């Protein structure tokens, strides 16, 4: 049995080749402090190690993906309990964390994300600052330098769901809708299948078909990011 060096919640964990890394989160024993720390776990030795590299700012409730070389950490809640639109990049080879010049189109926390091999899709979660829950999907393309809301929408606004990628589609499990209940409207215990658009194929979200997205009311223009 191994132990983290401190109590930790609302953090992210990614597997990066031969070790696991935790990113940020809150430390309950220090008044729910939003930590900047990254913890490395080696399953061979059972050792945990707090890395010298830290997030640029304390974060909890981010979405995270691993692309085979670096980790991308999306949005999350900052130390003032505000949702954010930032993207952090962690490179375990260099032990560095940088702030990406790419920003999300709006502030999100408690989102879910998958990596397809060339892009990330972020199932956008909530902005607890405004009380807005999203049914939108953001496509993050580091090669093109963009983070763009796509046309497809989820069947209902949801946050705190879990997502996996099977090589062709993403599956989004459960979550919470805006009234605080489980994701049971319109379907109890909903599992959503998301097929991303490719070329001229528009993609799909089951059980719904694609429909055009309109920007959230509190989206900010580029000049205000």
Z-matrix of the N, CA and C atoms (Angstrom, degrees):
N
C 1 1.461
C 2 1.515 1 110.01
N 3 1.333 2 115.33 1 133.69
C 4 1.456 3 121.08 2 176.95
C 5 1.520 4 109.25 3 -115.19
N 6 1.316 5 115.26 4 161.72
C 7 1.456 6 119.99 5 -177.02
C 8 1.522 7 109.88 6 -134.03
N 9 1.330 8 115.75 7 145.48
C 10 1.451 9 120.37 8 170.05
C 11 1.524 10 109.54 9 -69.93
N 12 1.324 11 118.00 10 154.59
C 13 1.467 12 120.09 11 -178.28
C 14 1.527 13 113.33 12 -72.38
N 15 1.345 14 118.01 13 -8.11
C 16 1.460 15 121.83 14 178.41
C 17 1.528 16 107.35 15 -160.38
N 18 1.334 17 116.49 16 161.98
C 19 1.460 18 119.66 17 176.62
C 20 1.523 19 109.26 18 -68.25
N 21 1.327 20 115.75 19 138.13
C 22 1.456 21 119.30 20 -170.89
C 23 1.523 22 109.39 21 -143.06
N 24 1.336 23 115.99 22 136.47
C 25 1.462 24 122.13 23 176.11
C 26 1.530 25 108.93 24 -144.43
N 27 1.321 26 115.82 25 163.36
C 28 1.465 27 122.50 26 176.07
C 29 1.527 28 112.44 27 57.27
N 30 1.328 29 115.86 28 33.32
C 31 1.461 30 122.30 29 -179.48
C 32 1.527 31 109.74 30 -105.62
N 33 1.321 32 116.36 31 178.62
C 34 1.457 33 122.57 32 175.22
C 35 1.518 34 109.20 33 -118.39
N 36 1.319 35 115.92 34 147.95
C 37 1.462 36 122.38 35 176.08
C 38 1.517 37 109.08 36 -129.60
N 39 1.339 38 116.37 37 133.32
C 40 1.458 39 121.90 38 175.61
C 41 1.521 40 109.60 39 -131.51
N 42 1.328 41 115.46 40 147.40
C 43 1.468 42 121.84 41 172.74
C 44 1.525 43 107.63 42 -95.86
N 45 1.335 44 116.63 43 127.85
C 46 1.463 45 121.62 44 -174.77
C 47 1.521 46 110.24 45 -126.04
N 48 1.307 47 116.80 46 71.44
C 49 1.459 48 121.36 47 174.88
C 50 1.507 49 113.50 48 86.36
N 51 1.333 50 117.43 49 -72.96
C 52 1.466 51 120.19 50 -179.19
C 53 1.527 52 113.11 51 -134.26
N 54 1.320 53 116.87 52 4.93
C 55 1.461 54 120.84 53 177.99
C 56 1.524 55 110.18 54 -142.72
N 57 1.316 56 115.32 55 158.68
C 58 1.461 57 121.58 56 174.19
C 59 1.523 58 109.16 57 -104.35
N 60 1.320 59 115.04 58 150.66
C 61 1.464 60 120.98 59 178.85
C 62 1.524 61 108.68 60 -132.12
N 63 1.335 62 115.93 61 135.87
C 64 1.456 63 120.43 62 170.46
C 65 1.525 64 108.23 63 -103.68
N 66 1.328 65 115.15 64 145.39
C 67 1.460 66 120.76 65 -176.60
C 68 1.525 67 109.73 66 -126.35
N 69 1.329 68 115.40 67 123.78
C 70 1.449 69 120.73 68 173.40
C 71 1.511 70 113.43 69 59.64
N 72 1.330 71 115.16 70 -145.55
C 73 1.447 72 121.86 71 -177.46
C 74 1.519 73 111.56 72 104.89
N 75 1.317 74 115.25 73 -173.89
C 76 1.464 75 121.17 74 178.01
C 77 1.518 76 109.67 75 -116.99
N 78 1.323 77 115.40 76 145.75
C 79 1.461 78 122.21 77 178.59
C 80 1.522 79 107.49 78 -107.95
N 81 1.327 80 116.02 79 107.32
C 82 1.462 81 121.02 80 -172.91
C 83 1.525 82 112.45 81 -63.61
N 84 1.332 83 116.80 82 -31.64
C 85 1.471 84 119.72 83 -177.47
C 86 1.520 85 112.72 84 -75.20
N 87 1.342 86 117.15 85 -8.35
C 88 1.469 87 120.93 86 177.63
C 89 1.531 88 107.98 87 -122.30
N 90 1.320 89 116.02 88 54.10
C 91 1.471 90 122.65 89 175.75
C 92 1.525 91 112.27 90 53.13
N 93 1.350 92 115.73 91 44.08
C 94 1.466 93 121.36 92 178.77
C 95 1.528 94 112.61 93 55.94
N 96 1.326 95 115.73 94 40.52
C 97 1.459 96 121.49 95 177.66
C 98 1.518 97 110.72 96 -56.72
N 99 1.330 98 117.07 97 132.72
C 100 1.463 99 121.71 98 172.58
C 101 1.528 100 107.69 99 -81.45
N 102 1.318 101 116.15 100 109.14
C 103 1.455 102 119.51 101 -172.70
C 104 1.527 103 111.97 102 -89.69
N 105 1.327 104 114.84 103 153.40
C 106 1.467 105 122.85 104 173.91
C 107 1.524 106 111.24 105 -95.68
N 108 1.300 107 117.72 106 -3.72
C 109 1.464 108 121.30 107 -167.07
C 110 1.528 109 113.69 108 -74.53
N 111 1.329 110 114.49 109 150.32
C 112 1.458 111 124.26 110 173.03
C 113 1.523 112 107.20 111 -119.65
N 114 1.324 113 115.89 112 127.15
C 115 1.462 114 121.45 113 -179.16
C 116 1.523 115 108.94 114 -112.07
N 117 1.329 116 116.00 115 129.55
C 118 1.470 117 122.31 116 177.19
C 119 1.529 118 108.99 117 -98.66
N 120 1.330 119 116.35 118 135.03
C 121 1.466 120 121.61 119 176.94
C 122 1.521 121 109.61 120 -121.58
N 123 1.331 122 115.76 121 126.44
C 124 1.460 123 122.94 122 178.25
C 125 1.526 124 108.49 123 -105.72
N 126 1.337 125 119.53 124 109.08
C 127 1.460 126 120.66 125 -176.82
C 128 1.525 127 113.81 126 -68.98
N 129 1.326 128 117.38 127 -20.51
C 130 1.467 129 120.43 128 179.42
C 131 1.526 130 110.60 129 -70.93
N 132 1.321 131 116.12 130 -46.15
C 133 1.466 132 120.07 131 -178.91
C 134 1.525 133 112.65 132 -95.51
N 135 1.338 134 116.54 133 -16.88
C 136 1.453 135 120.58 134 -175.46
C 137 1.517 136 113.50 135 76.62
N 138 1.333 137 116.79 136 10.02
C 139 1.466 138 120.69 137 -175.34
C 140 1.529 139 111.37 138 -86.14
N 141 1.329 140 115.35 139 142.06
C 142 1.461 141 121.98 140 170.08
C 143 1.521 142 108.47 141 -113.71
N 144 1.323 143 115.06 142 143.23
C 145 1.456 144 119.91 143 -174.22
C 146 1.525 145 109.35 144 -143.62
N 147 1.335 146 116.66 145 125.01
C 148 1.454 147 120.63 146 174.59
C 149 1.520 148 108.03 147 -77.99
N 150 1.328 149 116.89 148 120.54
C 151 1.456 150 120.76 149 -175.58
C 152 1.525 151 112.10 150 -76.07
N 153 1.332 152 117.28 151 152.33
C 154 1.475 153 119.78 152 172.86
C 155 1.526 154 112.15 153 -61.86
N 156 1.350 155 116.30 154 -35.09
C 157 1.462 156 120.15 155 178.78
C 158 1.527 157 109.72 156 -67.99
N 159 1.331 158 116.68 157 139.71
C 160 1.453 159 122.25 158 178.38
C 161 1.522 160 110.03 159 -132.92
N 162 1.314 161 115.56 160 159.35
C 163 1.458 162 119.75 161 172.93
C 164 1.527 163 109.28 162 -63.92
N 165 1.330 164 118.82 163 150.61
C 166 1.463 165 120.15 164 179.41
C 167 1.527 166 113.30 165 -60.35
N 168 1.334 167 116.48 166 -24.07
C 169 1.459 168 121.73 167 -179.76
C 170 1.519 169 107.75 168 -153.83
N 171 1.337 170 116.98 169 151.99
C 172 1.451 171 120.33 170 176.79
C 173 1.521 172 111.15 171 -56.84
N 174 1.344 173 115.87 172 138.76
C 175 1.463 174 120.78 173 -179.22
C 176 1.526 175 109.81 174 -145.49
N 177 1.321 176 114.73 175 145.48
C 178 1.457 177 121.64 176 167.17
C 179 1.525 178 107.85 177 -135.72
N 180 1.321 179 116.21 178 165.44
C 181 1.465 180 122.54 179 172.19
C 182 1.532 181 112.62 180 58.39
N 183 1.331 182 116.34 181 39.43
C 184 1.462 183 120.80 182 175.44
C 185 1.528 184 109.98 183 -83.04
N 186 1.323 185 116.60 184 172.17
C 187 1.458 186 123.54 185 163.26
C 188 1.524 187 106.98 186 -109.40
N 189 1.323 188 117.87 187 147.84
C 190 1.462 189 120.10 188 -172.98
C 191 1.522 190 110.85 189 -144.67
N 192 1.346 191 115.82 190 144.37
C 193 1.462 192 122.17 191 173.40
C 194 1.525 193 108.79 192 -138.65
N 195 1.336 194 114.60 193 156.52
C 196 1.463 195 123.18 194 175.89
C 197 1.525 196 107.87 195 -116.77
N 198 1.349 197 117.65 196 126.95
C 199 1.467 198 120.14 197 -176.03
C 200 1.526 199 113.10 198 -100.37
N 201 1.331 200 116.71 199 8.39
C 202 1.457 201 121.38 200 -177.39
C 203 1.512 202 112.71 201 99.36
N 204 1.324 203 116.47 202 -13.88
C 205 1.463 204 121.17 203 179.73
C 206 1.518 205 112.30 204 -133.03
N 207 1.343 206 115.74 205 -43.83
C 208 1.463 207 120.82 206 179.83
C 209 1.524 208 109.58 207 -134.29
N 210 1.324 209 115.17 208 163.10
C 211 1.455 210 122.02 209 173.03
C 212 1.521 211 109.44 210 -102.43
N 213 1.323 212 115.86 211 140.15
C 214 1.459 213 122.11 212 172.94
C 215 1.531 214 108.11 213 -111.76
N 216 1.332 215 115.65 214 129.88
C 217 1.458 216 122.14 215 -177.33
C 218 1.517 217 108.22 216 -118.81
N 219 1.320 218 116.48 217 119.25
C 220 1.460 219 121.75 218 -168.67
C 221 1.529 220 111.89 219 -107.77
N 222 1.335 221 115.27 220 131.76
C 223 1.456 222 121.28 221 170.67
C 224 1.512 223 113.25 222 58.10
N 225 1.322 224 116.20 223 -136.60
C 226 1.450 225 122.21 224 -179.32
C 227 1.519 226 112.72 225 99.90
N 228 1.315 227 114.43 226 177.74
C 229 1.463 228 121.68 227 -177.92
C 230 1.520 229 109.78 228 -100.63
N 231 1.347 230 116.26 229 133.67
C 232 1.461 231 120.98 230 -178.31
C 233 1.540 232 110.22 231 -89.35
N 234 1.341 233 118.78 232 178.87
C 235 1.470 234 120.61 233 -176.48
C 236 1.526 235 114.67 234 -63.44
N 237 1.337 236 117.61 235 -15.96
C 238 1.468 237 120.02 236 176.59
C 239 1.528 238 111.59 237 -96.64
N 240 1.343 239 115.74 238 13.21
C 241 1.474 240 122.80 239 178.90
C 242 1.520 241 112.86 240 66.49
N 243 1.338 242 116.23 241 27.48
C 244 1.460 243 121.58 242 176.29
C 245 1.529 244 109.53 243 -101.71
N 246 1.322 245 116.19 244 140.65
C 247 1.455 246 120.53 245 173.78
C 248 1.533 247 109.55 246 -67.95
N 249 1.334 248 117.03 247 155.86
C 250 1.463 249 121.90 248 -174.29
C 251 1.527 250 110.91 249 -131.66
N 252 1.342 251 115.35 250 163.97
C 253 1.465 252 121.39 251 177.53
C 254 1.531 253 111.66 252 -116.89
N 255 1.315 254 117.74 253 19.40
C 256 1.462 255 121.69 254 -174.36
C 257 1.524 256 112.41 255 -83.66
N 258 1.327 257 114.86 256 159.28
C 259 1.459 258 123.10 257 172.30
C 260 1.529 259 107.32 258 -127.79
N 261 1.321 260 117.18 259 117.43
C 262 1.457 261 122.28 260 175.46
C 263 1.529 262 108.80 261 -98.40
N 264 1.336 263 116.21 262 147.01
C 265 1.464 264 122.00 263 178.99
C 266 1.523 265 108.44 264 -122.38
N 267 1.335 266 115.98 265 123.09
C 268 1.462 267 121.27 266 178.30
C 269 1.520 268 109.26 267 -112.10
N 270 1.345 269 116.09 268 126.06
C 271 1.460 270 122.49 269 177.99
C 272 1.522 271 108.54 270 -114.24
N 273 1.342 272 118.74 271 106.32
C 274 1.461 273 119.88 272 -177.84
C 275 1.525 274 113.38 273 -67.95
N 276 1.338 275 117.51 274 -24.17
C 277 1.469 276 120.16 275 -179.95
C 278 1.529 277 111.57 276 -67.05
N 279 1.326 278 115.79 277 -37.88
C 280 1.461 279 120.10 278 -179.51
C 281 1.525 280 112.21 279 -100.68
N 282 1.351 281 116.15 280 -9.61
C 283 1.454 282 119.45 281 -178.21
C 284 1.515 283 112.61 282 66.46
N 285 1.327 284 117.12 283 34.72
C 286 1.461 285 120.81 284 -174.73
C 287 1.517 286 111.39 285 -120.68
N 288 1.322 287 115.41 286 151.14
C 289 1.459 288 122.90 287 172.79
C 290 1.521 289 107.52 288 -126.64
N 291 1.328 290 116.86 289 128.91
C 292 1.467 291 120.95 290 179.90
C 293 1.517 292 109.95 291 -128.18
N 294 1.321 293 115.28 292 156.95
C 295 1.454 294 122.34 293 173.43
C 296 1.517 295 108.44 294 -90.54
N 297 1.320 296 117.21 295 119.70
C 298 1.453 297 121.05 296 -179.60
C 299 1.524 298 110.58 297 -68.51
N 300 1.341 299 118.02 298 143.99
C 301 1.464 300 119.93 299 172.69
C 302 1.527 301 112.20 300 -69.84
N 303 1.337 302 116.96 301 -15.48
C 304 1.466 303 120.79 302 177.72
C 305 1.527 304 108.62 303 -80.20
N 306 1.327 305 116.52 304 127.76
C 307 1.456 306 121.17 305 176.56
C 308 1.525 307 109.57 306 -112.03
N 309 1.322 308 116.29 307 149.19
C 310 1.452 309 120.19 308 173.18
C 311 1.533 310 109.24 309 -67.22
N 312 1.321 311 117.89 310 154.29
C 313 1.475 312 118.92 311 -177.08
C 314 1.527 313 114.20 312 -69.52
N 315 1.335 314 117.47 313 -13.89
C 316 1.455 315 121.29 314 174.85
C 317 1.521 316 108.90 315 -161.27
N 318 1.318 317 115.66 316 169.76
C 319 1.469 318 121.58 317 -175.07
C 320 1.528 319 109.87 318 -77.48
N 321 1.346 320 115.90 319 135.34
C 322 1.467 321 120.17 320 179.63
C 323 1.526 322 110.29 321 -143.75
N 324 1.312 323 114.72 322 153.41
C 325 1.458 324 122.62 323 169.94
C 326 1.523 325 107.94 324 -145.69
N 327 1.333 326 116.14 325 162.93
C 328 1.467 327 122.43 326 -178.60
C 329 1.526 328 111.53 327 55.20
N 330 1.342 329 116.26 328 35.99
C 331 1.461 330 121.33 329 175.90
C 332 1.530 331 109.55 330 -87.20
N 333 1.323 332 116.20 331 170.79
C 334 1.460 333 123.59 332 173.85
C 335 1.525 334 107.81 333 -122.79
N 336 1.332 335 117.34 334 156.30
C 337 1.459 336 119.40 335 -178.44
C 338 1.520 337 110.69 336 -151.79
N 339 1.339 338 115.31 337 153.45
C 340 1.470 339 122.35 338 173.13
C 341 1.521 340 108.51 339 -133.82
N 342 1.332 341 115.58 340 155.11
C 343 1.469 342 122.71 341 174.83
C 344 1.521 343 108.11 342 -110.30
N 345 1.349 344 116.76 343 129.39
C 346 1.462 345 120.79 344 -175.06
C 347 1.518 346 113.76 345 -96.12
N 348 1.333 347 117.13 346 -8.14
C 349 1.455 348 121.75 347 -173.71
C 350 1.513 349 111.62 348 118.85
N 351 1.347 350 116.41 349 -25.74
C 352 1.466 351 120.48 350 177.26
C 353 1.526 352 112.62 351 -139.13
N 354 1.334 353 116.84 352 -18.67
C 355 1.460 354 121.80 353 -177.61
C 356 1.519 355 109.43 354 -141.08
N 357 1.326 356 114.68 355 161.59
C 358 1.457 357 120.85 356 169.32
C 359 1.517 358 108.83 357 -110.25
N 360 1.332 359 115.36 358 145.19
C 361 1.459 360 121.41 359 170.23
C 362 1.516 361 107.87 360 -116.62
N 363 1.334 362 114.88 361 127.30
C 364 1.454 363 122.00 362 -175.07
C 365 1.522 364 107.76 363 -112.07
N 366 1.318 365 115.30 364 120.85
C 367 1.457 366 121.97 365 178.74
C 368 1.525 367 105.55 366 -93.28
N 369 1.329 368 115.92 367 111.75
C 370 1.446 369 120.16 368 -139.54
C 371 1.522 370 116.81 369 -76.12
N 372 1.304 371 121.50 370 -13.56
C 373 1.459 372 119.29 371 171.12
C 374 1.512 373 113.81 372 78.99
N 375 1.336 374 116.79 373 -128.83
C 376 1.456 375 121.10 374 -171.68
C 377 1.522 376 110.95 375 -143.03
N 378 1.309 377 115.85 376 162.15
C 379 1.459 378 123.04 377 165.96
C 380 1.522 379 105.91 378 -119.73
N 381 1.328 380 116.52 379 95.05
C 382 1.459 381 120.42 380 -176.49
C 383 1.522 382 111.50 381 -64.23
N 384 1.329 383 117.50 382 -19.58
C 385 1.461 384 121.26 383 177.50
C 386 1.524 385 111.02 384 -61.27
N 387 1.322 386 116.13 385 -40.29
C 388 1.457 387 121.24 386 -178.05
C 389 1.523 388 112.63 387 -105.90
N 390 1.349 389 116.77 388 -10.40
C 391 1.456 390 119.91 389 -176.93
C 392 1.511 391 114.07 390 78.54
N 393 1.336 392 117.05 391 13.89
C 394 1.463 393 121.33 392 -178.46
C 395 1.521 394 109.63 393 -91.31
N 396 1.338 395 116.52 394 126.84
C 397 1.459 396 122.48 395 169.98
C 398 1.523 397 108.56 396 -101.80
N 399 1.338 398 116.80 397 145.43
C 400 1.454 399 121.17 398 -172.61
C 401 1.522 400 111.97 399 -110.82
N 402 1.336 401 115.69 400 145.83
C 403 1.465 402 121.42 401 168.18
C 404 1.526 403 109.87 402 -109.87
N 405 1.319 404 116.61 403 20.44
C 406 1.463 405 121.85 404 -173.42
C 407 1.530 406 112.12 405 -97.20
N 408 1.333 407 114.74 406 164.87
C 409 1.465 408 123.13 407 179.26
C 410 1.531 409 108.05 408 -129.07
N 411 1.327 410 116.70 409 130.31
C 412 1.462 411 122.10 410 177.21
C 413 1.528 412 109.16 411 -105.80
N 414 1.317 413 116.18 412 132.42
C 415 1.464 414 122.27 413 173.54
C 416 1.524 415 108.18 414 -97.21
N 417 1.323 416 116.24 415 121.25
C 418 1.466 417 122.35 416 179.40
C 419 1.517 418 108.14 417 -108.61
N 420 1.328 419 116.56 418 118.47
C 421 1.461 420 122.02 419 -177.82
C 422 1.528 421 108.62 420 -121.88
N 423 1.353 422 118.66 421 98.87
C 424 1.464 423 120.00 422 -177.48
C 425 1.516 424 113.37 423 -67.42
N 426 1.321 425 118.09 424 -26.41
C 427 1.465 426 120.62 425 178.92
C 428 1.519 427 111.51 426 -72.26
N 429 1.321 428 116.02 427 -37.20
C 430 1.462 429 121.00 428 179.14
C 431 1.531 430 111.70 429 -87.95
N 432 1.341 431 116.33 430 -15.15
C 433 1.460 432 120.99 431 179.10
C 434 1.507 433 113.31 432 74.36
N 435 1.341 434 116.59 433 42.33
C 436 1.452 435 118.87 434 -174.44
C 437 1.523 436 111.88 435 -138.74
N 438 1.318 437 115.48 436 153.88
C 439 1.459 438 123.83 437 169.67
C 440 1.519 439 105.78 438 -137.85
N 441 1.327 440 116.38 439 107.79
C 442 1.460 441 121.51 440 -167.90
C 443 1.517 442 110.68 441 -131.06
N 444 1.313 443 116.49 442 135.68
C 445 1.460 444 120.32 443 172.61
C 446 1.523 445 108.97 444 -70.40
N 447 1.341 446 117.24 445 129.08
C 448 1.459 447 121.04 446 -178.75
C 449 1.533 448 109.76 447 -93.27
N 450 1.334 449 115.91 448 175.54
C 451 1.458 450 120.77 449 -175.41
C 452 1.520 451 113.25 450 -73.28
N 453 1.321 452 117.33 451 -31.31
C 454 1.458 453 119.89 452 -176.80
C 455 1.518 454 111.27 453 -68.24
N 456 1.343 455 115.53 454 144.73
C 457 1.456 456 121.70 455 176.85
C 458 1.533 457 109.35 456 -123.41
N 459 1.316 458 116.02 457 154.29
C 460 1.457 459 121.52 458 174.22
C 461 1.532 460 109.39 459 -76.30
N 462 1.334 461 117.60 460 162.36
C 463 1.470 462 119.30 461 -179.91
C 464 1.525 463 114.17 462 -62.59
N 465 1.333 464 117.25 463 -25.40
C 466 1.457 465 120.75 464 178.55
C 467 1.522 466 109.02 465 -159.21
N 468 1.335 467 118.27 466 158.41
C 469 1.466 468 119.80 467 175.54
C 470 1.527 469 110.36 468 -63.01
N 471 1.314 470 116.36 469 134.31
C 472 1.462 471 119.47 470 -176.27
C 473 1.516 472 109.85 471 -150.74
N 474 1.330 473 116.46 472 145.80
C 475 1.458 474 121.17 473 171.03
C 476 1.523 475 108.56 474 -137.98
N 477 1.331 476 115.24 475 167.56
C 478 1.470 477 122.65 476 179.66
C 479 1.523 478 112.20 477 59.56
N 480 1.328 479 116.81 478 32.81
C 481 1.459 480 121.37 479 173.50
C 482 1.529 481 109.05 480 -89.80
N 483 1.321 482 116.70 481 170.02
C 484 1.468 483 122.50 482 174.89
C 485 1.518 484 108.55 483 -113.99
N 486 1.337 485 116.74 484 145.73
C 487 1.457 486 120.68 485 -176.18
C 488 1.519 487 110.63 486 -136.56
N 489 1.337 488 116.09 487 144.47
C 490 1.468 489 122.90 488 175.30
C 491 1.516 490 108.74 489 -135.41
N 492 1.337 491 115.27 490 158.40
C 493 1.470 492 123.33 491 179.21
C 494 1.513 493 108.23 492 -119.77
N 495 1.352 494 117.65 493 129.60
C 496 1.468 495 120.34 494 -177.08
C 497 1.520 496 113.39 495 -104.35
N 498 1.335 497 117.62 496 8.41
C 499 1.456 498 121.70 497 -177.70
C 500 1.514 499 112.70 498 105.36
N 501 1.334 500 116.84 499 -21.97
C 502 1.461 501 121.39 500 179.09
C 503 1.520 502 113.33 501 -130.82
N 504 1.317 503 115.96 502 -30.27
C 505 1.463 504 120.72 503 -175.80
C 506 1.519 505 109.49 504 -144.97
N 507 1.333 506 114.13 505 158.65
C 508 1.461 507 120.87 506 172.77
C 509 1.521 508 108.72 507 -102.09
N 510 1.330 509 115.87 508 146.57
C 511 1.455 510 121.79 509 174.84
C 512 1.522 511 108.00 510 -121.04
N 513 1.317 512 115.16 511 127.46
C 514 1.456 513 122.69 512 -176.85
C 515 1.528 514 107.71 513 -110.25
N 516 1.343 515 116.14 514 122.44
C 517 1.456 516 121.61 515 -172.89
C 518 1.531 517 111.33 516 -108.99
N 519 1.336 518 115.50 517 124.03
C 520 1.454 519 121.30 518 168.96
C 521 1.511 520 113.72 519 60.01
N 522 1.341 521 115.19 520 -139.34
C 523 1.452 522 121.69 521 -178.82
C 524 1.519 523 111.53 522 111.06
N 525 1.309 524 115.79 523 -168.30
C 526 1.461 525 122.56 524 -177.55
C 527 1.517 526 109.55 525 -129.91
N 528 1.331 527 117.24 526 138.42
C 529 1.448 528 120.91 527 175.80
C 530 1.519 529 109.31 528 -100.50
N 531 1.330 530 117.06 529 179.27
C 532 1.457 531 121.24 530 -164.98
C 533 1.517 532 114.83 531 -64.48
N 534 1.347 533 118.47 532 -24.09
C 535 1.456 534 118.71 533 -179.24
C 536 1.522 535 112.48 534 -85.91
N 537 1.354 536 117.01 535 4.36
C 538 1.454 537 121.38 536 175.89
C 539 1.509 538 113.97 537 89.73
N 540 1.350 539 118.73 538 -2.61
C 541 1.456 540 120.91 539 179.04
C 542 1.519 541 109.73 540 -84.77
N 543 1.331 542 116.57 541 173.34
C 544 1.460 543 119.10 542 174.65
C 545 1.512 544 109.25 543 -69.97
N 546 1.325 545 115.74 544 164.92
C 547 1.468 546 120.42 545 -175.25
C 548 1.523 547 109.61 546 -72.27
N 549 1.340 548 117.22 547 75.54
C 550 1.459 549 121.86 548 -173.30
C 551 1.523 550 112.80 549 -116.88
N 552 1.303 551 118.17 550 13.33
C 553 1.457 552 120.40 551 179.61
C 554 1.531 553 108.64 552 -128.63
N 555 1.326 554 118.84 553 121.96
C 556 1.454 555 125.67 554 5.80
C 557 1.524 556 114.54 555 -88.74
N 558 1.328 557 118.96 556 -4.79
C 559 1.464 558 121.12 557 -175.59
C 560 1.524 559 110.48 558 -122.98
N 561 1.339 560 118.51 559 127.55
C 562 1.472 561 120.10 560 178.42
C 563 1.527 562 111.48 561 -63.72
N 564 1.310 563 115.72 562 143.98
C 565 1.469 564 121.35 563 173.46
C 566 1.531 565 111.83 564 52.74
N 567 1.306 566 115.55 565 47.39
C 568 1.462 567 121.10 566 -170.56
C 569 1.525 568 112.10 567 -71.45
N 570 1.319 569 116.59 568 134.05
C 571 1.463 570 124.12 569 167.35
C 572 1.525 571 106.78 570 -114.23
N 573 1.326 572 116.36 571 119.24
C 574 1.464 573 121.59 572 -176.58
C 575 1.521 574 109.16 573 -101.20
N 576 1.312 575 116.85 574 129.39
C 577 1.463 576 122.17 575 173.91
C 578 1.516 577 108.98 576 -97.08
N 579 1.334 578 116.31 577 127.22
C 580 1.459 579 122.57 578 -179.24
C 581 1.519 580 108.78 579 -119.54
N 582 1.327 581 116.81 580 119.93
C 583 1.464 582 122.63 581 174.86
C 584 1.519 583 107.10 582 -108.69
N 585 1.339 584 118.89 583 115.46
C 586 1.463 585 120.09 584 -175.15
C 587 1.514 586 112.22 585 -70.89
N 588 1.333 587 116.04 586 154.17
C 589 1.467 588 119.49 587 177.25
C 590 1.517 589 111.28 588 -68.11
N 591 1.332 590 116.33 589 143.26
C 592 1.467 591 121.86 590 175.83
C 593 1.522 592 108.08 591 -138.61
N 594 1.327 593 117.41 592 124.81
C 595 1.460 594 120.53 593 179.56
C 596 1.511 595 111.00 594 59.33
N 597 1.328 596 116.50 595 -123.45
C 598 1.462 597 120.80 596 179.70
C 599 1.526 598 111.88 597 -89.91
N 600 1.354 599 117.86 598 -6.38
C 601 1.461 600 120.28 599 179.36
C 602 1.522 601 109.31 600 -77.69
N 603 1.342 602 118.70 601 125.61
C 604 1.464 603 119.87 602 -173.23
C 605 1.512 604 115.05 603 -75.82
N 606 1.339 605 117.59 604 -9.06
C 607 1.456 606 119.05 605 -175.78
C 608 1.518 607 111.18 606 79.94
N 609 1.324 608 116.72 607 -179.49
C 610 1.459 609 119.70 608 -179.21
C 611 1.519 610 110.22 609 -157.13
N 612 1.320 611 114.27 610 154.85
C 613 1.456 612 122.27 611 171.79
C 614 1.520 613 107.10 612 -129.67
N 615 1.327 614 117.84 613 115.42
C 616 1.460 615 119.47 614 177.98
C 617 1.507 616 110.57 615 -88.49
N 618 1.330 617 119.42 616 147.03
C 619 1.457 618 124.65 617 3.87
C 620 1.521 619 114.41 618 -87.16
N 621 1.335 620 117.82 619 9.55
C 622 1.460 621 120.32 620 -178.49
C 623 1.517 622 111.71 621 -95.77
N 624 1.318 623 117.23 622 160.25
C 625 1.453 624 122.06 623 169.80
C 626 1.521 625 108.83 624 -94.07
N 627 1.326 626 116.58 625 168.35
C 628 1.455 627 120.83 626 -177.17
C 629 1.523 628 110.98 627 -65.26
N 630 1.324 629 116.95 628 141.82
C 631 1.450 630 121.62 629 170.24
C 632 1.511 631 108.68 630 -140.94
N 633 1.305 632 116.55 631 154.95
C 634 1.463 633 121.10 632 -173.19
C 635 1.513 634 110.60 633 -69.80
N 636 1.331 635 115.23 634 137.21
C 637 1.456 636 120.69 635 -179.27
C 638 1.514 637 110.51 636 -89.85
N 639 1.330 638 115.43 637 144.55
C 640 1.458 639 120.80 638 168.85
C 641 1.513 640 108.17 639 -113.47
N 642 1.350 641 119.54 640 142.61
C 643 1.465 642 121.31 641 -174.80
C 644 1.517 643 111.50 642 -62.29
N 645 1.345 644 118.12 643 144.34
C 646 1.455 645 119.94 644 173.08
C 647 1.518 646 111.04 645 -55.17
N 648 1.337 647 116.28 646 150.03
C 649 1.456 648 120.93 647 -173.43
C 650 1.514 649 113.09 648 -61.10
N 651 1.357 650 116.60 649 -28.41
C 652 1.461 651 118.85 650 -175.47
C 653 1.518 652 112.46 651 -99.98
N 654 1.356 653 117.86 652 14.81
C 655 1.467 654 119.31 653 176.61
C 656 1.518 655 109.79 654 -58.69
N 657 1.329 656 114.86 655 143.94
C 658 1.442 657 119.73 656 -177.41
C 659 1.514 658 111.32 657 -105.95
N 660 1.328 659 118.37 658 142.37
C 661 1.470 660 120.13 659 174.59
C 662 1.514 661 111.15 660 -66.52
N 663 1.308 662 115.77 661 160.57
C 664 1.472 663 120.64 662 -177.78
C 665 1.522 664 111.59 663 -55.83
N 666 1.318 665 117.71 664 -34.83
C 667 1.464 666 120.71 665 -176.59
C 668 1.515 667 112.02 666 -66.38
N 669 1.342 668 117.72 667 -16.37
C 670 1.454 669 120.11 668 -177.37
C 671 1.502 670 112.85 669 -104.42
N 672 1.339 671 118.05 670 3.96
C 673 1.466 672 119.51 671 179.39
C 674 1.510 673 111.00 672 -82.58
